[in-house]
Amino acid sequence: MSAAGLCEAPLALVKGAGDLATGVALRLHRAGFRVVMTELARPTVVRRTVAFAEAVYDGEAVVEDVRAVRTGHGDGIAPVLDRGEIPVLVDPEARVRTMLAPELVVDAIMAKRNTGTRIGDAPAVIALGPGFAAGVDVHAVVETMRGHSLGRVITEGAAVANTGVPGEVGGAAAERVLRAPRGGVFTGSSHIGDHVARGDVLGRVDDVEVAATLDGIVRGLLRSGLPVTRGYKLGDIDPRATPDHCHLVSDKALAVGGGVLEAACMLLGGVRFGSPVASLDRLQ
């Protein structure tokens, strides 16, 4: 291998830019990977203060001192990576993969089903949570269910099936999640970081109020103006009521990100540590 090859940081494509995907991107970025992320044109992220998906709306997003920038396809990607930042592309089908030819692809969409990721998409292909079979759809799956196996790497079989029940945080599970009472357009009247009491009105779906289900702090809230269906997740109340938690990637996202990093190193034979802003000749 040439000296240039030894110092070039591997390229990772992360599909999705929600809070779990952001935890994955942060861990890969800090370990020396160059990271590119793809998202929908209108992301529906709840934990917006810790999601690089917000760059789609605002042009950029900073999470734990790492900056992501909304970027177009083509020549715009390389300069962002050269600055040590993370490009976020509106590309639901992740078609940019064919141009980038990344060493690593991570499906972090969290759709609970495979929406198009294939084991041949890259030398290392990893998926989060249920909906994938390791060794068939992807090379490895990382467990996303809270509990003893959270973040574990699965190389044969699948993750635990989706139960539809949120994991426990601060002693609260299902009651900490705000759900849409009907279909319509959500309008928030509270903000992430607000302290709330049970019964406080946090927003509306059309003309129907959405009230806090317990005392705590608003850790996540859907962006106003987005259409929702009945039962759709609108927000997240943390009964621990620690403001810093609103701006830090969660323990779950860090554990899942660690599992992805472990699997990536295993599949790629270790990270080639070097300059994270190595030249991107193939993107010029």
N, C-alpha and C positions, 0 to 999 in steps of 0.2 A: 504493500500500500504506500502511496506517495505521502510526503510530509503534509501536503495540502489536504489529503483525505483524512489524515489522522487528526487534524485540528478542526475539521468541519463539523459543526454541531448537527446532529440528526434532526430531520424535519418531521413534525407531528401535525396531523390534521385532526382536529377535534370537531366532531359533528354535534352541534348544539352549543349554546353558550349560557345556559341557566346556572343556578347556584351549584349544582353538583359538577357540571361541566367546567365551571370556573375553578372549583377546587382542584380538578384534574389538571387544568391548564396551568395553574399556579405551581403545582408540584413539578410538572414537567419543565416549565420555564425555569424554575429555580435550580433544577438538576442539570440544566445545560441544553435542553431541547429548544429548537426554534418552533414556535407554536402558531398555527393558523386555525381560526375557528369559523364555522359557518352557522347561519341562523335563518329563521323565517323573516319575512318582511315586517311582520307585526308580532314580535315575541310576546308571550303571555306569562312572563315571569312574576312570581310573587315576592321572592326575596331579592328585590331589585338593587339594593345597596351592595350586594355581594355577587352580582351577576354581570359578566361582560356583555350580555345581551343588550344592556342599556345603551351600548355604543350605537346600536342600530337607530335608536331614537335621538340620542344627544350628540352623536358624532364621536364621542369617546366615553370611556368609563374607567375609573381607577378603583382597583380593589387591592387593599393591603400594599399600597405603593407601586403596584404594577399597572401600567396603562395599556388599555386596548383601544384601538382606533378603527372606526368604520372605514373600510377600504374597498375600492373597486377591483374587479378582476384585472389581471395583466400586470403592467409595470408598477402599479401602485403597491404591490405586496412587498417587494424587496426593500424599498426604503424604510418601511415601517419595521420590518425585522432587523434591519441594520441599525436602527435606533434602540434596539432592545425592547421593542414594544410588540403587542400582539395584534395582528390584523383580524378584524371581524368582517366577514363577507355575507351579504344577503344572498344565499345560495342554498335553498332548501334541499336540493338533490345532491349537494356537494359535488357539482360537476367540475369544480376547480381541481379535484383530485387528479384528473388525467393530465393536467398541465404541471402540477406540483411534483407528481411521483414521490409522495412522502414515504419515509421508512416506516412510519407508524400511522395507523388510522384508529381513532377511538370513537365509537358510536356512543355518545352521551346524550342522546335525544330524550331518553327516558319515556318512550312511547309505549313501553311494555310489550312491544312486538318489533320484529325486524322490518324496517321500512325501506330496505334496499342495500344494506351492508353485506359484503361478500368476503369470504376468507381470502380470495385472491386480490383484494384491493390494495394490499401493501405487504411487505415482508412480515410485518407484525400487525394484526388486526385484533382489537380488543373491544368488548362491549360491556356496558353497565346494566346490571339487573336482569330481570326476566325477559323472555322473548327470543333468546339466542341459545344455540347449542354449541358448546366449545368443541372444536375439532370438526365441526360441520359448517356452521355459519361464520364462525370467527375462530381465531387461535386460542383465545382465552376470554373468560367472562369474570367480571368482578362483582361480588355480592354487594347489594345495596340495602338489604333488609337490616334494620337495627337489631343488634343482639350479638351473640358470641361470634358469629361468622362475618360480621360487617367488614368489608374491605378484603376478604380472602380471595385469592386467585383460584379460579376453577379452570382446569385444563381438559376435563372430561365431564360432560353433562351440562346442567343448566343451574341458574340461580334459583332461589326460592320463589315460587309463584307469587304474584301480586295478591295480597290479602284485601287491599282496599282500605285497611285500617292504618292511620298514621302512627309512626313510632312515638314512644313516650318521650316527652321533653319536660323536665321539671315536675314530673308526676302527672302530667296531663297528656292525653293521647288524642282521641277523636275530637274532644271538646275544644282543643286549642286551634282547630282549623275552621275558618269561616267559609261557608258554602253559599252559593247563589240560591235564593229561595224560589227563583223562577228564571226563565230565559229573558234576556233583554240586554241593555247596555249598562255597564257598571260605572258609577260615579263615586269616587271616594271623598269623604269629608274629614278623614283623619290622615295622619302621616306616619311613616315608619319612624319609630323612636318615641312616639307618644305613649304616655302612661294612660291606661284606660281601666275602667271598672266594668264588671259584668252589667250588660244592659245598655251601655253607651252606644250610640249610633255611630258607626264608622263609615257608612256609605249607603248607597241605594242601588238596586237593580231596577231601572225605570222608576216607578214610584213606590217600590217596596223597600222598607228599611232593612239594613243589615246591621245587627247589633253584636257587641262583644259577648262572647260566650263564657268568659271568666276574667278575673282581674289579672293584669300583667302589662306587658309592653308590646306595642305593635311591632313585630319583627319583620313582617312582610305584608305587602298590600299590592294588589293588582293595579296597574296603571289605569287611570280613568279613561273612559271613552271606548273601551274594548267590549265587544259583544261576548256574552257568556250564555251557557245553557244551564238549566236547572241542575244543582248539585256541583257546579264548577267551583274549583278552589279559588277563593277571593283573597284570603289573607291568612296570617299566622300570628297568634298571640302567644308570647312566651311568659309563663307565670314566674319565671326567675327574675324578670324585670330588671335585667342588667343592660344598660344602654349600649355598652361596648359590643355586646353580642350582635347588635344590628349591623355592625360594620366589619365583623370578622367572619371569615369562612367558617362554617360549622364543623363540629367534630366529625360528623358524618361525611361531609365533603372532603375533609382532610384524610379520613380513613380510606375512602374510595379512591381518592387521588393517589394515596400511597400504594394501594393495590395495583392501580394502573402502572405506576412507575416500576414496581416490582416485576409485573408481567412484561413490561416493555424491555427492561434490562435482561430478563431471562430469554426473551424471544430474539432480541437483537445482539445478544452476547455482551451486554454492558454498554453504558453510555460512553461515547468518545468525548471525554471532557476536553474542552478547549474554548475558543472564542465563541460566545453565543451569538455574535454578530458576524460570523464567517461569511465569505462572499457567496452570493447566490447567482453564479454565472448562468445557470440554466433558466433563471427567471428574467434575465435581461433581454 
